[in-house]
Amino acid sequence: MQFNDERVSAMLRGRREVRSVPLPGFGASDEPIMVGVRILTEQEIDEARAEAGQYVDALAKRYRLDARDMLSIDSENLDREVQRQLVFRAFVDVDKQANGEHRPFFVAPQAVRQLDSVMQQTLFNVYLDHQNYVNPTRGMDEQEVAELVDALGKGQDLPALLGLYDAPTLRTLVRIMVSQLVTSQTGK
């Protein structure tokens, strides 16, 4: 089987389906405001990072600073802008689509920058939750998660156990375990 095989293409298309979620913090009434969230391609993530770098560079120039000086003043500036760019690209209008293409929820990255910091971080977390939703490792059953948690709790050769996983996988496992814990506590 190759990457361009129809079965692989169908699987990837399925993972990239837009999922409708309530917009956090809005729609306190019985009918929440719904927004679409989709997983981004590696190319879209690369573009988001490049745009973030350009934004930080332009911001530095506006204040007559070198980008490195700008980042020494605020070392998280680039990371926050990458998150904003990802939110801008990942969220779509669930009500409007043409030819399978969804219209962006935000009209421009500037709209995401206008959000308060809590809302922006919340939307980024919704995107991360969506990554977990489509993540193939999400298939860990309760027993596998319990075994991992038990091993972590006992501290049995933690460096060796954790060394089996790369950093993104460890972050994903933590998010999955927290999500499952929250789900089990709320009964949803």
SEGU-972826 format. One record per residue: residue in three letters; residue number from 0; x, y, z of N, C-alpha, C in turn. Coordinates in Angstrom, 1 decimal, always signed. Layout:
! SEGU-972826
SITE / rest / nr / n_xx / n_yy / n_zz / ca_xx / ca_yy / ca_zz / c_xx / c_yy / c_zz
SITE / ALA / NUM / X / Y / Z / X / Y / Z / X / Y / Z
...
END
This chain:
! SEGU-972826
SITE / rest / nr / n_xx / n_yy / n_zz / ca_xx / ca_yy / ca_zz / c_xx / c_yy / c_zz
SITE / MET / 0 / +0.9 / -1.2 / +0.0 / +0.0 / +0.0 / +0.0 / +0.9 / +1.2 / +0.0
SITE / GLN / 1 / +0.5 / +2.2 / -0.7 / +1.3 / +3.5 / -0.8 / +0.4 / +4.6 / -0.3
SITE / PHE / 2 / +1.1 / +5.8 / -0.1 / +0.4 / +6.9 / +0.5 / -0.8 / +7.4 / -0.4
SITE / ASN / 3 / -0.6 / +7.3 / -1.8 / -1.6 / +7.7 / -2.7 / -2.7 / +6.7 / -2.9
SITE / ASP / 4 / -2.6 / +5.6 / -2.2 / -3.7 / +4.5 / -2.3 / -5.0 / +5.1 / -1.8
SITE / GLU / 5 / -6.1 / +4.7 / -2.5 / -7.4 / +5.2 / -2.2 / -7.8 / +5.0 / -0.8
SITE / ARG / 6 / -7.5 / +3.9 / -0.2 / -7.8 / +3.6 / +1.2 / -7.2 / +4.6 / +2.2
SITE / VAL / 7 / -5.9 / +4.9 / +1.9 / -5.2 / +5.8 / +2.7 / -5.8 / +7.2 / +2.6
SITE / SER / 8 / -6.1 / +7.6 / +1.3 / -6.7 / +8.9 / +1.0 / -8.1 / +9.0 / +1.7
SITE / ALA / 9 / -8.9 / +8.0 / +1.7 / -10.2 / +8.0 / +2.4 / -10.0 / +8.2 / +3.9
SITE / MET / 10 / -9.0 / +7.5 / +4.5 / -8.8 / +7.6 / +5.9 / -8.4 / +9.0 / +6.3
SITE / LEU / 11 / -7.5 / +9.6 / +5.5 / -7.1 / +11.0 / +5.8 / -8.3 / +12.0 / +5.6
SITE / ARG / 12 / -9.1 / +11.8 / +4.6 / -10.2 / +12.7 / +4.4 / -11.2 / +12.6 / +5.6
SITE / GLY / 13 / -11.4 / +11.4 / +6.1 / -12.3 / +11.2 / +7.2 / -11.8 / +11.9 / +8.5
SITE / ARG / 14 / -10.5 / +11.9 / +8.7 / -9.9 / +12.5 / +9.8 / -9.9 / +14.1 / +9.7
SITE / ARG / 15 / -10.0 / +14.5 / +8.4 / -10.1 / +16.0 / +8.2 / -11.5 / +16.6 / +8.2
SITE / GLU / 16 / -12.5 / +15.7 / +8.4 / -13.8 / +16.2 / +8.5 / -14.0 / +17.3 / +9.5
SITE / VAL / 17 / -14.8 / +18.3 / +9.2 / -15.1 / +19.3 / +10.2 / -16.0 / +18.8 / +11.3
SITE / ARG / 18 / -15.7 / +19.1 / +12.5 / -16.5 / +18.7 / +13.6 / -17.2 / +19.9 / +14.2
SITE / SER / 19 / -18.4 / +19.9 / +14.4 / -19.2 / +21.0 / +15.0 / -19.1 / +21.0 / +16.5
SITE / VAL / 20 / -18.7 / +22.1 / +17.1 / -18.6 / +22.2 / +18.5 / -19.2 / +23.5 / +19.0
SITE / PRO / 21 / -19.7 / +23.6 / +20.2 / -20.2 / +24.9 / +20.7 / -19.0 / +25.8 / +20.9
SITE / LEU / 22 / -19.3 / +27.1 / +20.6 / -18.3 / +28.1 / +20.8 / -18.2 / +28.4 / +22.3
SITE / PRO / 23 / -17.1 / +28.2 / +22.9 / -17.0 / +28.3 / +24.3 / -17.2 / +29.8 / +24.8
SITE / GLY / 24 / -18.0 / +29.9 / +25.8 / -18.3 / +31.2 / +26.4 / -19.4 / +32.0 / +25.8
SITE / PHE / 25 / -20.0 / +31.4 / +24.7 / -21.1 / +32.1 / +24.1 / -22.3 / +31.2 / +24.0
SITE / GLY / 26 / -23.5 / +31.8 / +23.9 / -24.7 / +31.1 / +23.7 / -25.1 / +30.4 / +25.0
SITE / ALA / 27 / -25.2 / +31.3 / +26.1 / -25.6 / +30.8 / +27.4 / -27.1 / +30.3 / +27.4
SITE / SER / 28 / -27.8 / +30.7 / +26.3 / -29.2 / +30.2 / +26.2 / -29.2 / +28.7 / +25.9
SITE / ASP / 29 / -30.4 / +28.2 / +25.6 / -30.5 / +26.8 / +25.3 / -29.9 / +26.4 / +24.0
SITE / GLU / 30 / -29.7 / +27.4 / +23.1 / -29.1 / +27.1 / +21.8 / -27.7 / +27.7 / +21.7
SITE / PRO / 31 / -26.7 / +26.9 / +21.9 / -25.3 / +27.4 / +21.8 / -24.9 / +27.8 / +20.3
SITE / ILE / 32 / -23.9 / +28.7 / +20.2 / -23.4 / +29.1 / +18.9 / -22.4 / +28.0 / +18.5
SITE / MET / 33 / -22.6 / +27.4 / +17.3 / -21.8 / +26.3 / +16.9 / -20.7 / +26.9 / +15.9
SITE / VAL / 34 / -19.5 / +26.2 / +16.0 / -18.4 / +26.6 / +15.2 / -17.8 / +25.3 / +14.7
SITE / GLY / 35 / -17.2 / +25.3 / +13.5 / -16.5 / +24.1 / +13.0 / -15.1 / +24.1 / +13.4
SITE / VAL / 36 / -14.5 / +23.0 / +13.7 / -13.1 / +22.8 / +13.9 / -12.6 / +21.7 / +13.1
SITE / ARG / 37 / -11.4 / +21.9 / +12.5 / -10.8 / +20.9 / +11.6 / -9.4 / +20.7 / +12.0
SITE / ILE / 38 / -8.8 / +19.5 / +11.6 / -7.4 / +19.3 / +11.9 / -6.7 / +19.9 / +10.7
SITE / LEU / 39 / -5.5 / +20.5 / +11.0 / -4.7 / +21.1 / +9.9 / -3.7 / +20.2 / +9.4
SITE / THR / 40 / -3.4 / +20.4 / +8.1 / -2.3 / +19.6 / +7.5 / -0.9 / +20.2 / +7.9
SITE / GLU / 41 / +0.1 / +19.4 / +7.7 / +1.4 / +19.8 / +8.0 / +1.8 / +21.1 / +7.3
SITE / GLN / 42 / +1.3 / +21.2 / +6.0 / +1.6 / +22.4 / +5.2 / +1.0 / +23.6 / +5.9
SITE / GLU / 43 / -0.3 / +23.5 / +6.3 / -1.0 / +24.6 / +7.0 / -0.3 / +25.0 / +8.3
SITE / ILE / 44 / +0.2 / +24.0 / +9.0 / +1.0 / +24.3 / +10.2 / +2.3 / +25.1 / +9.9
SITE / ASP / 45 / +3.0 / +24.6 / +8.9 / +4.2 / +25.3 / +8.4 / +3.9 / +26.7 / +8.0
SITE / GLU / 46 / +2.8 / +26.9 / +7.3 / +2.4 / +28.3 / +6.9 / +2.0 / +29.1 / +8.1
SITE / ALA / 47 / +1.4 / +28.5 / +9.1 / +1.0 / +29.3 / +10.3 / +2.3 / +29.7 / +11.0
SITE / ARG / 48 / +3.3 / +28.9 / +11.1 / +4.5 / +29.2 / +11.7 / +5.2 / +30.3 / +11.0
SITE / ALA / 49 / +5.2 / +30.2 / +9.6 / +5.9 / +31.3 / +8.8 / +5.2 / +32.6 / +9.0
SITE / GLU / 50 / +3.9 / +32.6 / +8.9 / +3.1 / +33.8 / +9.1 / +3.4 / +34.4 / +10.5
SITE / ALA / 51 / +3.5 / +33.6 / +11.5 / +3.8 / +34.0 / +12.9 / +5.1 / +34.7 / +13.0
SITE / GLY / 52 / +6.1 / +34.1 / +12.3 / +7.4 / +34.7 / +12.3 / +7.4 / +36.1 / +11.6
SITE / GLN / 53 / +6.7 / +36.2 / +10.5 / +6.6 / +37.5 / +9.8 / +5.9 / +38.5 / +10.7
SITE / TYR / 54 / +4.8 / +38.1 / +11.4 / +4.1 / +39.0 / +12.3 / +5.0 / +39.6 / +13.4
SITE / VAL / 55 / +5.8 / +38.7 / +14.0 / +6.7 / +39.1 / +15.1 / +7.8 / +40.0 / +14.5
SITE / ASP / 56 / +8.3 / +39.7 / +13.3 / +9.3 / +40.5 / +12.7 / +8.7 / +41.9 / +12.4
SITE / ALA / 57 / +7.5 / +42.0 / +11.9 / +6.9 / +43.3 / +11.6 / +6.6 / +44.1 / +12.9
SITE / LEU / 58 / +6.2 / +43.4 / +13.9 / +5.9 / +44.0 / +15.2 / +7.2 / +44.6 / +15.8
SITE / ALA / 59 / +8.3 / +43.9 / +15.7 / +9.6 / +44.4 / +16.1 / +10.0 / +45.6 / +15.3
SITE / LYS / 60 / +9.8 / +45.6 / +14.0 / +10.2 / +46.7 / +13.2 / +9.4 / +48.0 / +13.6
SITE / ARG / 61 / +8.1 / +47.7 / +13.9 / +7.2 / +48.9 / +14.3 / +7.8 / +49.6 / +15.5
SITE / TYR / 62 / +8.4 / +48.8 / +16.4 / +9.0 / +49.4 / +17.6 / +10.5 / +49.6 / +17.5
SITE / ARG / 63 / +11.0 / +49.6 / +16.2 / +12.4 / +49.8 / +15.9 / +13.3 / +48.8 / +16.7
SITE / LEU / 64 / +12.9 / +47.6 / +16.7 / +13.7 / +46.5 / +17.4 / +14.0 / +45.4 / +16.4
SITE / ASP / 65 / +15.1 / +44.7 / +16.7 / +15.4 / +43.5 / +16.0 / +14.4 / +42.4 / +16.5
SITE / ALA / 66 / +14.1 / +41.4 / +15.7 / +13.1 / +40.4 / +16.1 / +13.7 / +39.6 / +17.4
SITE / ARG / 67 / +15.0 / +39.4 / +17.4 / +15.6 / +38.7 / +18.6 / +15.4 / +39.6 / +19.8
SITE / ASP / 68 / +15.6 / +40.9 / +19.7 / +15.3 / +41.8 / +20.8 / +13.9 / +41.7 / +21.3
SITE / MET / 69 / +13.0 / +41.7 / +20.3 / +11.6 / +41.6 / +20.6 / +11.3 / +40.3 / +21.4
SITE / LEU / 70 / +11.9 / +39.2 / +21.0 / +11.6 / +38.0 / +21.7 / +12.4 / +37.9 / +23.0
SITE / SER / 71 / +13.4 / +38.7 / +23.2 / +14.0 / +38.7 / +24.5 / +13.2 / +39.5 / +25.5
SITE / ILE / 72 / +12.4 / +40.4 / +25.0 / +11.5 / +41.2 / +25.8 / +10.3 / +40.3 / +26.2
SITE / ASP / 73 / +9.8 / +39.6 / +25.2 / +8.6 / +38.7 / +25.4 / +8.9 / +37.4 / +24.7
SITE / SER / 74 / +9.5 / +36.5 / +25.4 / +9.9 / +35.2 / +24.8 / +8.7 / +34.3 / +24.3
SITE / GLU / 75 / +7.5 / +34.6 / +24.8 / +6.4 / +33.8 / +24.4 / +5.6 / +34.4 / +23.2
SITE / ASN / 76 / +6.0 / +35.6 / +22.7 / +5.3 / +36.3 / +21.6 / +5.1 / +35.4 / +20.4
SITE / LEU / 77 / +6.2 / +34.7 / +20.0 / +6.1 / +33.9 / +18.8 / +5.2 / +32.7 / +19.0
SITE / ASP / 78 / +5.3 / +32.1 / +20.2 / +4.4 / +30.9 / +20.5 / +2.9 / +31.3 / +20.5
SITE / ARG / 79 / +2.6 / +32.5 / +21.1 / +1.2 / +33.0 / +21.1 / +0.7 / +33.2 / +19.7
SITE / GLU / 80 / +1.6 / +33.8 / +18.9 / +1.2 / +34.1 / +17.5 / +1.0 / +32.8 / +16.7
SITE / VAL / 81 / +1.8 / +31.8 / +16.9 / +1.6 / +30.5 / +16.2 / +0.2 / +30.0 / +16.6
SITE / GLN / 82 / -0.1 / +30.0 / +17.9 / -1.4 / +29.6 / +18.4 / -2.5 / +30.3 / +17.7
SITE / ARG / 83 / -2.4 / +31.6 / +17.6 / -3.4 / +32.5 / +16.9 / -3.6 / +32.1 / +15.5
SITE / GLN / 84 / -2.5 / +31.9 / +14.8 / -2.5 / +31.5 / +13.4 / -3.2 / +30.1 / +13.3
SITE / LEU / 85 / -2.9 / +29.2 / +14.2 / -3.6 / +27.9 / +14.1 / -5.1 / +28.0 / +14.3
SITE / VAL / 86 / -5.5 / +28.8 / +15.3 / -6.9 / +29.0 / +15.6 / -7.5 / +29.6 / +14.4
SITE / PHE / 87 / -6.9 / +30.6 / +13.8 / -7.4 / +31.2 / +12.6 / -7.7 / +30.2 / +11.5
SITE / ARG / 88 / -6.8 / +29.3 / +11.3 / -6.9 / +28.3 / +10.2 / -7.8 / +27.1 / +10.5
SITE / ALA / 89 / -7.9 / +26.8 / +11.8 / -8.6 / +25.6 / +12.2 / -10.2 / +25.8 / +12.3
SITE / PHE / 90 / -10.6 / +27.0 / +12.6 / -12.0 / +27.2 / +12.9 / -12.7 / +27.7 / +11.6
SITE / VAL / 91 / -13.9 / +27.1 / +11.3 / -14.6 / +27.4 / +10.1 / -16.1 / +27.6 / +10.5
SITE / ASP / 92 / -16.8 / +28.3 / +9.6 / -18.2 / +28.5 / +9.7 / -19.0 / +27.2 / +9.3
SITE / VAL / 93 / -19.6 / +26.6 / +10.3 / -20.3 / +25.3 / +10.0 / -21.5 / +25.5 / +9.1
SITE / ASP / 94 / -22.1 / +26.7 / +9.1 / -23.3 / +26.9 / +8.3 / -23.0 / +27.3 / +6.8
SITE / LYS / 95 / -21.8 / +27.7 / +6.5 / -21.5 / +28.1 / +5.1 / -20.4 / +27.3 / +4.5
SITE / GLN / 96 / -20.7 / +26.6 / +3.5 / -19.7 / +25.9 / +2.7 / -20.1 / +25.8 / +1.3
SITE / ALA / 97 / -19.1 / +25.8 / +0.4 / -19.3 / +25.7 / -1.0 / -18.4 / +24.7 / -1.6
SITE / ASN / 98 / -18.9 / +23.7 / -2.4 / -18.1 / +22.7 / -3.0 / -17.1 / +22.0 / -2.0
SITE / GLY / 99 / -17.6 / +21.7 / -0.8 / -16.8 / +21.0 / +0.2 / -15.8 / +21.9 / +0.9
SITE / GLU / 100 / -15.7 / +23.2 / +0.5 / -14.8 / +24.1 / +1.1 / -15.5 / +24.9 / +2.2
SITE / HIS / 101 / -15.0 / +25.0 / +3.3 / -15.6 / +25.8 / +4.4 / -15.1 / +27.2 / +4.4
SITE / ARG / 102 / -15.9 / +28.1 / +4.8 / -15.5 / +29.5 / +4.9 / -14.9 / +29.7 / +6.3
SITE / PRO / 103 / -13.8 / +30.4 / +6.4 / -13.2 / +30.6 / +7.7 / -14.1 / +31.2 / +8.7
SITE / PHE / 104 / -14.1 / +30.9 / +10.0 / -14.9 / +31.5 / +11.0 / -14.4 / +32.9 / +11.3
SITE / PHE / 105 / -13.1 / +33.1 / +11.3 / -12.5 / +34.4 / +11.5 / -12.1 / +35.0 / +10.2
SITE / VAL / 106 / -12.4 / +36.2 / +10.0 / -12.1 / +36.8 / +8.7 / -10.6 / +37.0 / +8.4
SITE / ALA / 107 / -9.8 / +37.1 / +9.5 / -8.4 / +37.3 / +9.3 / -7.7 / +37.0 / +10.7
SITE / PRO / 108 / -6.4 / +36.8 / +10.6 / -5.7 / +36.6 / +11.9 / -5.9 / +37.7 / +12.9
SITE / GLN / 109 / -6.0 / +38.9 / +12.4 / -6.3 / +40.1 / +13.3 / -7.5 / +39.9 / +14.1
SITE / ALA / 110 / -8.5 / +39.2 / +13.6 / -9.7 / +39.0 / +14.4 / -9.4 / +38.1 / +15.7
SITE / VAL / 111 / -8.5 / +37.1 / +15.5 / -8.1 / +36.3 / +16.6 / -7.2 / +37.1 / +17.6
SITE / ARG / 112 / -6.4 / +38.0 / +17.1 / -5.6 / +38.8 / +18.0 / -6.5 / +39.8 / +18.8
SITE / GLN / 113 / -7.7 / +40.0 / +18.4 / -8.6 / +40.9 / +19.1 / -9.3 / +40.2 / +20.2
SITE / LEU / 114 / -9.2 / +38.9 / +20.3 / -9.8 / +38.1 / +21.4 / -9.1 / +38.4 / +22.7
SITE / ASP / 115 / -9.7 / +38.2 / +23.8 / -9.0 / +38.3 / +25.0 / -8.1 / +37.0 / +25.2
SITE / SER / 116 / -7.1 / +37.1 / +26.0 / -6.2 / +36.0 / +26.1 / -6.8 / +34.7 / +26.6
SITE / VAL / 117 / -7.8 / +34.8 / +27.4 / -8.5 / +33.6 / +27.9 / -9.3 / +32.9 / +26.8
SITE / MET / 118 / -10.0 / +33.7 / +26.0 / -10.8 / +33.1 / +24.9 / -9.8 / +32.5 / +23.8
SITE / GLN / 119 / -8.7 / +33.2 / +23.5 / -7.8 / +32.6 / +22.5 / -7.2 / +31.3 / +23.0
SITE / GLN / 120 / -6.8 / +31.3 / +24.3 / -6.3 / +30.0 / +24.8 / -7.3 / +28.9 / +24.8
SITE / THR / 121 / -8.6 / +29.3 / +25.1 / -9.7 / +28.3 / +25.2 / -9.9 / +27.7 / +23.8
SITE / LEU / 122 / -9.9 / +28.6 / +22.8 / -10.1 / +28.1 / +21.4 / -8.9 / +27.2 / +21.0
SITE / PHE / 123 / -7.7 / +27.6 / +21.4 / -6.5 / +26.7 / +21.0 / -6.7 / +25.4 / +21.7
SITE / ASN / 124 / -7.2 / +25.4 / +22.9 / -7.4 / +24.1 / +23.6 / -8.5 / +23.3 / +22.9
SITE / VAL / 125 / -9.5 / +23.9 / +22.4 / -10.5 / +23.2 / +21.6 / -9.9 / +22.5 / +20.4
SITE / TYR / 126 / -9.0 / +23.3 / +19.8 / -8.2 / +22.7 / +18.6 / -7.4 / +21.5 / +19.1
SITE / LEU / 127 / -6.7 / +21.6 / +20.2 / -6.0 / +20.4 / +20.8 / -6.9 / +19.3 / +21.1
SITE / ASP / 128 / -8.1 / +19.6 / +21.7 / -9.0 / +18.5 / +21.9 / -9.5 / +17.8 / +20.7
SITE / HIS / 129 / -9.6 / +18.6 / +19.6 / -10.0 / +18.0 / +18.3 / -8.9 / +17.1 / +17.8
SITE / GLN / 130 / -7.6 / +17.5 / +18.0 / -6.5 / +16.7 / +17.6 / -6.6 / +15.4 / +18.3
SITE / ASN / 131 / -6.9 / +15.4 / +19.6 / -7.1 / +14.2 / +20.4 / -8.3 / +13.4 / +19.8
SITE / TYR / 132 / -9.3 / +14.0 / +19.4 / -10.5 / +13.3 / +18.9 / -10.2 / +12.5 / +17.6
SITE / VAL / 133 / -9.3 / +13.1 / +16.8 / -9.0 / +12.4 / +15.5 / -7.7 / +11.6 / +15.6
SITE / ASN / 134 / -7.0 / +11.6 / +16.8 / -5.8 / +11.0 / +17.0 / -5.9 / +9.4 / +17.0
SITE / PRO / 135 / -5.2 / +8.7 / +16.2 / -5.3 / +7.3 / +16.2 / -5.0 / +6.6 / +17.5
SITE / THR / 136 / -4.1 / +7.3 / +18.3 / -3.8 / +6.7 / +19.6 / -4.9 / +6.9 / +20.7
SITE / ARG / 137 / -6.0 / +7.6 / +20.3 / -7.1 / +7.8 / +21.2 / -7.8 / +6.5 / +21.5
SITE / GLY / 138 / -7.5 / +5.5 / +20.7 / -8.1 / +4.2 / +20.9 / -7.7 / +3.4 / +22.1
SITE / MET / 139 / -6.9 / +4.0 / +23.0 / -6.5 / +3.3 / +24.2 / -7.8 / +3.0 / +25.0
SITE / ASP / 140 / -8.0 / +1.8 / +25.4 / -9.2 / +1.5 / +26.2 / -8.9 / +1.9 / +27.6
SITE / GLU / 141 / -9.9 / +1.8 / +28.5 / -9.8 / +2.2 / +29.9 / -8.7 / +1.3 / +30.6
SITE / GLN / 142 / -8.6 / +0.1 / +30.3 / -7.6 / -0.8 / +30.9 / -6.2 / -0.4 / +30.6
SITE / GLU / 143 / -6.0 / +0.0 / +29.3 / -4.6 / +0.4 / +28.9 / -4.2 / +1.7 / +29.5
SITE / VAL / 144 / -5.2 / +2.6 / +29.6 / -4.9 / +3.9 / +30.3 / -4.7 / +3.7 / +31.8
SITE / ALA / 145 / -5.5 / +2.8 / +32.4 / -5.4 / +2.5 / +33.8 / -4.0 / +1.9 / +34.1
SITE / GLU / 146 / -3.5 / +1.0 / +33.2 / -2.2 / +0.4 / +33.4 / -1.1 / +1.4 / +33.3
SITE / LEU / 147 / -1.2 / +2.3 / +32.3 / -0.2 / +3.4 / +32.2 / -0.2 / +4.3 / +33.4
SITE / VAL / 148 / -1.4 / +4.7 / +33.9 / -1.5 / +5.5 / +35.0 / -1.0 / +4.8 / +36.3
SITE / ASP / 149 / -1.3 / +3.5 / +36.4 / -0.8 / +2.7 / +37.5 / +0.7 / +2.7 / +37.5
SITE / ALA / 150 / +1.3 / +2.4 / +36.3 / +2.8 / +2.4 / +36.2 / +3.4 / +3.7 / +36.5
SITE / LEU / 151 / +2.7 / +4.8 / +36.1 / +3.3 / +6.1 / +36.4 / +3.1 / +6.4 / +37.9
SITE / GLY / 152 / +2.0 / +6.0 / +38.5 / +1.8 / +6.2 / +39.9 / +2.7 / +5.5 / +40.8
SITE / LYS / 153 / +3.1 / +4.3 / +40.4 / +4.1 / +3.5 / +41.2 / +5.5 / +4.0 / +40.9
SITE / GLY / 154 / +5.7 / +4.8 / +39.9 / +7.1 / +5.3 / +39.7 / +8.0 / +4.2 / +39.2
SITE / GLN / 155 / +7.5 / +3.1 / +38.7 / +8.3 / +2.0 / +38.2 / +9.2 / +2.4 / +37.0
SITE / ASP / 156 / +10.4 / +2.6 / +37.3 / +11.4 / +2.9 / +36.2 / +10.8 / +4.0 / +35.2
SITE / LEU / 157 / +10.3 / +5.1 / +35.8 / +9.7 / +6.2 / +35.0 / +10.5 / +6.6 / +33.8
SITE / PRO / 158 / +11.8 / +6.9 / +34.0 / +12.6 / +7.3 / +32.8 / +12.5 / +6.3 / +31.7
SITE / ALA / 159 / +12.6 / +5.0 / +32.0 / +12.5 / +4.0 / +30.9 / +11.1 / +4.0 / +30.3
SITE / LEU / 160 / +10.1 / +4.0 / +31.1 / +8.7 / +4.0 / +30.6 / +8.4 / +5.2 / +29.8
SITE / LEU / 161 / +8.7 / +6.4 / +30.3 / +8.4 / +7.6 / +29.6 / +9.4 / +7.8 / +28.4
SITE / GLY / 162 / +10.5 / +7.2 / +28.4 / +11.5 / +7.3 / +27.3 / +11.0 / +6.5 / +26.1
SITE / LEU / 163 / +10.0 / +5.7 / +26.2 / +9.4 / +5.0 / +25.1 / +8.7 / +5.9 / +24.2
SITE / TYR / 164 / +8.3 / +7.1 / +24.7 / +7.4 / +8.0 / +23.9 / +8.1 / +9.3 / +23.6
SITE / ASP / 165 / +7.8 / +9.9 / +22.4 / +8.4 / +11.2 / +22.1 / +7.5 / +12.3 / +22.8
SITE / ALA / 166 / +8.0 / +13.5 / +22.8 / +7.3 / +14.6 / +23.5 / +5.9 / +14.8 / +23.1
SITE / PRO / 167 / +5.6 / +14.9 / +21.7 / +4.2 / +15.0 / +21.3 / +3.3 / +13.9 / +21.8
SITE / THR / 168 / +3.8 / +12.7 / +21.8 / +3.0 / +11.5 / +22.2 / +2.7 / +11.6 / +23.7
SITE / LEU / 169 / +3.7 / +12.0 / +24.5 / +3.5 / +12.2 / +25.9 / +2.4 / +13.3 / +26.2
SITE / ARG / 170 / +2.5 / +14.4 / +25.5 / +1.5 / +15.4 / +25.7 / +0.1 / +14.9 / +25.3
SITE / THR / 171 / +0.0 / +14.1 / +24.2 / -1.2 / +13.6 / +23.8 / -1.8 / +12.6 / +24.8
SITE / LEU / 172 / -0.9 / +11.8 / +25.3 / -1.4 / +10.8 / +26.4 / -1.9 / +11.5 / +27.6
SITE / VAL / 173 / -1.2 / +12.6 / +28.0 / -1.7 / +13.4 / +29.2 / -3.1 / +14.0 / +28.9
SITE / ARG / 174 / -3.2 / +14.6 / +27.7 / -4.5 / +15.2 / +27.3 / -5.6 / +14.1 / +27.3
SITE / ILE / 175 / -5.3 / +13.0 / +26.7 / -6.3 / +11.9 / +26.7 / -6.7 / +11.4 / +28.1
SITE / MET / 176 / -5.7 / +11.2 / +28.9 / -6.0 / +10.8 / +30.3 / -6.8 / +11.8 / +31.1
SITE / VAL / 177 / -6.5 / +13.1 / +30.9 / -7.2 / +14.1 / +31.6 / -8.7 / +14.2 / +31.0
SITE / SER / 178 / -8.8 / +14.1 / +29.7 / -10.1 / +14.1 / +29.1 / -10.9 / +12.9 / +29.6
SITE / GLN / 179 / -10.3 / +11.8 / +29.6 / -11.1 / +10.6 / +30.1 / -11.4 / +10.7 / +31.6
SITE / LEU / 180 / -10.6 / +11.3 / +32.4 / -10.8 / +11.6 / +33.8 / -12.0 / +12.5 / +34.0
SITE / VAL / 181 / -12.0 / +13.6 / +33.2 / -13.1 / +14.6 / +33.3 / -14.4 / +14.0 / +32.8
SITE / THR / 182 / -14.3 / +13.2 / +31.7 / -15.5 / +12.5 / +31.2 / -16.1 / +11.6 / +32.2
SITE / SER / 183 / -15.2 / +10.8 / +32.9 / -15.7 / +9.8 / +33.9 / -16.3 / +10.5 / +35.1
SITE / GLN / 184 / -15.8 / +11.7 / +35.4 / -16.3 / +12.4 / +36.6 / -17.6 / +13.1 / +36.3
SITE / THR / 185 / -17.7 / +13.6 / +35.1 / -19.0 / +14.3 / +34.7 / -20.0 / +13.3 / +34.2
SITE / GLY / 186 / -19.6 / +12.1 / +33.9 / -20.6 / +11.1 / +33.4 / -21.0 / +11.3 / +32.0
SITE / LYS / 187 / -20.3 / +12.1 / +31.2 / -20.6 / +12.4 / +29.8 / -19.9 / +11.4 / +28.9
END
